[in-house]
């Protein structure tokens, strides 16, 4: 039995793929043989660098500028992928944003912006991608521990991630008969650009490392490795699950 993971002849889309976790996943999928499209919103230079890293693996790459919080942008993005590759086998919903404030300071705009980007995007992404997944496929959403734990200033983002994980379970039931796996990855504390918006960033990193049984923080590569596994044939019976990658942090009282 061949135990290697090969995604040869498969096409993947990684939203928010220009930096951090998204970039790590995009490159890992390319290393396994997939051609990869990435979505970005503002960082064209970063997107170009990710394209270069993907192409270094011998894979085809495509960078698409689109705001996944706008439904019409999603349709246009999927159309570009269809024109370039003719199909889609893997959808990684990674793009995220949100307002970091105490719950009682959130405005209606803060709430809807965060929910639309982090949770609302997955449904139209799936609906538009489905016609390109004629031979089955894989959908993976990137969540966070804030979906089940109370974190200061994380009310809107945490609620949006909880909604995302719930939607994963419902999509899994509906899409399993079509040969499509749907799962989520919940990441522990990862030192990416997103953390620079936390006022207590250094304290958060130090405390997370201290409390993690493995003695280190989770890295984008750790998450990319699990994403690769979920896209492989070895995970065919994993459906509707949220896989936690945090070095054991969340199992401690």
Order of alpha helices (4+ residues) and beta strands (2+ residues): beta-alpha-beta-alpha-beta-alpha-beta-alpha-alpha-beta-alpha-beta-alpha-alpha-beta
